[in-house]
Amino acid sequence: MPTNNVTRFLDSRKIKYTAHELPAEKIGGMEAAQILNVPAAQVFKTIVTAREKAKPVLAVIPADRSVDLKSLAVFLNEKKIFLTTQNEAEKLTGLQAGGISPLALINKGFQVVIDSACESFDKIFISGGQRGINIQIGVRDLIELVNAKVGAISKEL
């Protein structure tokens, strides 16, 4: 089973999870779902978004949807939320695109909002903090660990 800082953190907290190895190159959530043989709606991707004055927001949404910036802004009571470029996302998080995970960014000042679609599942799949590692974790555990808010923040692709 692959290990990294995220899996060690989960182990230290005695959180139940399953780590899955994926190809080490950057793959999207839809591809990850195919490899894991699970519905794309159950694989969540982390989108780094920026606000005008505060720290960035990690929007965690199903692989088969896109982040709804207007809904996210309204949900967070912000005037405007911006999508970051891949380069900006990597600089802000210190992680490679394809490996950005709220679990790897705990206590780094990022606000996390998970799309309410997560409530349809007991467990979801999210990045394990580096390319090639995907974590299946209980939705409740994830919400508590990353201190996430849950809201309707995505739309159909």
N, C-alpha and C positions, 0 to 999 in steps of 0.2 A: 504494500500500500504506500503511495507517495506521501512524503512528509515535508512540511515546511513550517514557517512561523505560524500560519493559520491553523494547521492541524495540531501543532504542539499547544497552541493557545486553547483550542477546543478540548484537547485531552486534559489540560491542566484544570479546566472548568468542569470536567466530567460531562461534557455535552455529547449526546449521541449524534453521529454523522457517518456518512460513507464518503470516502475520497475516491474519485474516479480519475484514471489517467486518460488524457486526451492527447492528440498530436500537439507538439510543442510550438508549432507555428500559430499565428493569430487566426482563429476561426471564429465565426459569428455564432450567435446563440442558436440559429436555425440548424447549422451544421452540427453543433454540439448535441442538439436534441436528436438528430438522426443517428449520430455515433452512440449516444446513450440509449437509443431506442425508447424514448419517452416523448410525450406530446410537447411541441414547442411552447405551449402555454405554461408548461411546468418548469421550463428553463428560463431563469431570469438573468437579464444583463444589467450591468451598472453603467449608467450614463452620467458623466460629470457635467453638471450645469453650473453656471456662474450667476451671482447676483451683483448688483451695483456696489454695495458696501460691505456685505458680510462674506464669510467664508463660503466656498462652493457647496453645492448640494449634490449628494449622490442620489440619483433617481434610479430605483431598482424596479425594472419593468419586465413583463414577459417578452421572450425572444421574438414572438410573432406580432409585436406591437411597437409603436414608436412613442417617445415621450411627448406629452401634450404640454408644451411650455406655458400656455395660457392657464390651463387647469392647475399646473404646478405653482405658478405665480399666485393665483387666487388662493390655493390651499395654504400657501406659506405667508399670505398677506404681503406679498412683494409687488412692486409696480411692474417689474419686468425680470424675467429669467432668460438667460442666454445659453445656447448650446456652445460648449467649448470644442475646439478642434482636437484632433487626436494628439497633436504635439502639446497643446495646452493641458489636456487631461493628464498626459504622462508627466509633465512638469509639476502640476499641482499635486498629484498623488504620489509621485515617485515610483509608480508602477507602470509596466508596459500595457498598452491597450491589448485587450484580450485576457488580461490578468488582473484588471482593476476589480477589487472586491471590498464591500463595506467591512468584511471581517478582517481585512488586512489594514484597515484605516481606523480601527477603534482608538479612541482617545487622541485623534489627530485633528479634532476640531471640525470635522465634516458633519453636516446635518444629513440624515438619511431618511428618505421617504420611499416606502415600498408601495407599489401599486396594489390597490385593494383586490386585484385578481388573485393575489397570494392566498386570500381567505378561502378559495375554492379547493385548496390542497392542504393536506397534513404536512407534507414535506415538499420542498422545492429544491432545484439545483441552482447553485450560483458559482461564480468563479472562486477558486481557492487562493487568490492573491498572486498567482503567477500563471503564465501560459502553460497549458498542459495539465492543470489540476482543476477539477470541478468537484464541488462539495454538495452532497445531498444532505439537507438539514431540515429539522422541524421548523415550520413557519414561526411558531411561538418563540422557540429558542432564538431564532435569528432576530426577531423583533426586539426581544429583551436584550440580547448581547450588544446590538448596535444602537440601542435606544431609538428605534425607528418610529416614525409616524406612518400611518397607513392611510392612503387616500387614492381617489380615482385620478390618476395622473398620466394615463396612457390613452392612445387612440389606435384604431386599426391602421396597419401599414398601407 
